[in-house]
Amino acid sequence: MTKKKVTKLTKVIKNCKFRLRSNQIQYIIELCQEHPRWGVDKIFEEALKPRIVSSLIIPLTPKIKIALTKAAETYQLGLDYVTYHVLQEWLTERGFLKINGTATKGK
C-alpha cells in the first residue's frame, strides 16, 4: 500500500462521523492487504458492511499464552489481533489460505 493511500485512509478514519470499533479498523487493514488495488473509498465501504465473525476456543499451554501476551505487549496490539495473525500466517504458509491470490504449496 502506498504512503499516499495510508495517509488518505487515516484521514478518512479520523474524520468518520462515528467511532470505528477495533475490529472494523483491523478489517480495514486486512482489506488493504488482500486488495491492494482497491481505492480508499472501496476499502472503507467494505469495512463498514456487516460480516459474520466466528470465535474459537483454543486450549493454550502456559508457554504459548505467555509468548502471545509478550508479542501483543511488545507491539502494543490486542491479544486477539496477534493470535489471529499467527493463525493466518500458519494457514497461508501451508497453502490453506490465499492472501493477494498467493499461497505456498501445502507441506
C-alpha atoms as one frame of an Amber mdcrd trajectory, in Angstrom:
protein
   0.000   0.000   0.000   1.328   3.414  -0.899   2.096   6.131   1.624  -0.486
   8.345  -0.087  -3.141   5.670   0.366  -2.245   5.209   4.055  -2.461   8.969
   4.620  -5.839   9.225   2.903  -7.207   6.172   4.737  -6.019   7.543   8.093
  -7.719  10.845   7.332 -10.984   9.094   6.409 -10.903   7.061   9.643 -10.196
  10.135  11.792 -12.955  12.164  10.120 -15.512   9.375  10.342 -18.871  10.606
  11.709 -18.965   7.740  14.192 -16.328   5.889  16.140 -14.985   2.779  14.429
 -14.667  -0.357  16.523 -11.258  -2.013  16.731 -12.471  -4.982  14.687 -13.530
  -2.602  11.895 -10.094  -0.976  11.886  -8.485  -4.418  11.838 -10.715  -5.353
   8.911  -9.647  -2.187   7.055  -6.022  -3.307   7.426  -6.893  -6.807   6.182
  -8.762  -5.405   3.172  -5.768  -3.234   2.277  -3.524  -6.303   2.332  -5.929
  -8.536   0.414  -6.948  -5.928  -2.170  -4.011  -3.574  -2.736  -5.586  -2.128
  -5.904  -8.811  -1.044  -4.215  -9.242   2.646  -3.568  -9.725   4.112  -0.114
 -13.468   4.618  -0.629 -13.996   0.984  -1.645 -11.956  -0.294   1.317 -13.860
   1.883   3.767 -17.222   0.916   2.242 -16.401  -2.811   2.534 -15.103  -2.470
   6.098 -18.401  -0.988   7.244 -20.541  -3.774   5.797 -21.848  -6.289   8.322
 -19.917  -9.539   8.374 -20.006 -12.769  10.286 -17.067 -13.416  12.579 -16.536
 -16.777  14.238 -14.867 -17.371  17.549 -12.833 -20.398  18.523 -11.906 -21.647
  21.936  -8.343 -22.906  21.740  -6.585 -24.527  24.681  -3.134 -22.969  25.050
  -0.176 -24.136  27.041   1.148 -21.578  29.525   4.259 -21.057  27.349   2.178
 -20.217  24.273  -0.095 -17.888  26.254   2.944 -16.077  27.683   4.524 -15.782
  24.218   1.322 -14.386  22.682   0.911 -11.927  25.547   4.542 -10.816  25.223
   4.131 -10.277  21.463   0.924  -8.301  21.995   2.572  -6.093  24.622   5.745
  -5.613  22.577   3.838  -4.432  19.515   1.065  -2.744  21.521  -1.612  -4.867
  19.861  -4.551  -6.795  21.224  -4.086 -10.447  22.095  -6.887 -11.397  19.675
  -5.187  -9.457  16.893  -1.832 -11.206  17.416  -3.465 -14.637  17.681  -5.454
 -14.021  14.501  -2.332 -13.082  12.552  -0.320 -16.031  13.855  -3.083 -18.364
  12.685  -3.405 -16.540   9.360   0.340 -16.799   8.715   0.405 -20.516   9.574
  -2.509 -21.273   7.217  -1.011 -19.166   4.417   2.427 -20.794   4.672   0.834
 -24.230   4.314  -1.334 -23.259   1.349  -4.697 -23.397   3.123  -5.326 -19.655
   2.883  -4.653 -17.337  -0.024  -3.854 -13.675   0.513  -3.428 -11.432  -2.529
  -4.088 -14.530  -4.649  -0.968 -16.337  -3.461  -0.273 -19.179  -1.099   2.531
 -21.628  -0.755   2.022 -25.291  -1.581   0.768 -27.425   1.324   3.511 -29.178
   3.288
